[in-house]
Amino acid sequence: MMKNSQNTSVTDEEMPIEQAETRTEQALRASELSYRRLFEAAKDGILILEADTGRISDVNPFLIEMLGFSHGELVGTPIWELGPFRDIVSNKAKFEQLQQQGYVRYENLPLETRDGRRIAVEFVSNVYEAGDKHVIQCNVRDITERKHAEDEIRRLNAELEQRVVARTAELEAANKELEAFSYSVSHDLRAPLRHVIGFVELLEQDAGPSLSKTSLQHLTTISQSAKRMGDLIDDLLAFSRLGRATLQKTDVNLDELIREALGDFQAETKGRNIICKIHPLPSVRADRALLRMVLINLISNAVKFTGTRVEAKIEIGCTPNGNSETVIFIRDNGAGFDPQYAQKLFNMFQRLHSQTEFEGTGIGLANVQRIIQRHGGRTWAEGVVDGGATFYFSIPKQSGGIHEHCDEKHQKHPVG
């Protein structure tokens, strides 16, 4: 009768001693081979020192190439006798200090190669056991290019700072010149205009009855032109001041500010049929006085350009536009404009209608844009010839601020 046999695996404990030793040796050789491959292929310099003597026992090809010394010149030499490393280990006492610390790191160490080149390296050393003895492994990384890049960045930053200082000085000088110009405009130009207007009025009073109708019309034209010149000077001064004024931001109730702004038009809209639809508006973080100027300019345009309408319509509201900004619009059913000129409306002195059709200096919308840009917002417009216009401006929302969502409800507000 045959007996069944079972296959059993042999454990390391059951394995013969010679076979176990062979496996251990194979594993060690494999580990050493793997380490050697890494050692030879490393892109950092590696230096192996005998911990008791300080002599170099091995060096990888990358360090040989970096320093320019041959393998024979390096191996067997005490590290304190090797020129490039004398700044680190200048004598045996220094080496013993290095050995005791166990770990040493230098971030930016200057080394000199055999051919006299100066390079910057990162130097790290570790003491560890290798079999029955201690060795020190030193890793040397060439950071010369990085240091050059850092030095260049520092140089460029210093140069940039100097340019900023110079440009700031130029800007301050330009602002002083602008202030001097504004002063000159305010005093030197206004006085002659007042004289022109005053003498025209005197001439009309003294010689009016003896002047022809044509001559009287000429005097009227002179007076109106002088007054328009005065308005233009005032607007230019206001425009220049807007660039220098410091923003005083507060939480602004737009509903309240709109009602206040509309009150300024009671006199000039008296007797006109104007339907004004005001939607509930959110609060914004802005300079109240400057924002009031924006609303005055835009409402003034709406009132002016609906002057020929039997029933003028003005609508003021807020458009949903995400969470980053609050967008306010002012819409009217007035003269409108050609859409192809929409981008030019906010430029200085841009007028799409003649002075005889609608009065103005062409600076109001430029002021609007400048104020809104200083708040970090945008301005734009939509329109159709003889089909009305809509002007928009945005105010950035503050994180965690008091901004509310736009409401579709509205209320009628009388104008005039």
Sequence and secondary structure as in RCSB ss.txt:
>XXXX:A:sequence
MMKNSQNTSVTDEEMPIEQAETRTEQALRASELSYRRLFEAAKDGILILEADTGRISDVNPFLIEMLGFSHGELV
GTPIWELGPFRDIVSNKAKFEQLQQQGYVRYENLPLETRDGRRIAVEFVSNVYEAGDKHVIQCNVRDITERKHAE
DEIRRLNAELEQRVVARTAELEAANKELEAFSYSVSHDLRAPLRHVIGFVELLEQDAGPSLSKTSLQHLTTISQS
AKRMGDLIDDLLAFSRLGRATLQKTDVNLDELIREALGDFQAETKGRNIICKIHPLPSVRADRALLRMVLINLIS
NAVKFTGTRVEAKIEIGCTPNGNSETVIFIRDNGAGFDPQYAQKLFNMFQRLHSQTEFEGTGIGLANVQRIIQRH
GGRTWAEGVVDGGATFYFSIPKQSGGIHEHCDEKHQKHPVG
>XXXX:A:secstr
           TTTS HHHHHHHHHHHHHHHHHHHHHHHHH SSEEEEEETTT BEEEE HHHHHHH   HHHHT
TSBGGGSGGGTTT  SHHHHHHHHHHSEEEEEEEEEE TTS EEEEEEEEEEEEETTEEEEEEEEEE HHHHHHH
HHHHHHHHHHHHHHHHHHHHHHHHHHHHHHHHHHIIIIIHHHHHHHHHHHHHHHHHHGGGS HHHHHHHHHHHHH
HHHHHHHHHHHHHHHHHTTS   EEEEEHHHHHHHHHHTTTTTTTT  EEEEE    EEEEEHHHHHHHHHHHHH
HHHHHTTT SSEEEEEEEE   SSEEEEEEEE SS   GGGGGGTTSTT  SS TTTS   S HHHHHHHHHHHT
T  EEEEE TTS EEEEEEEE  TT       S  EEEE  
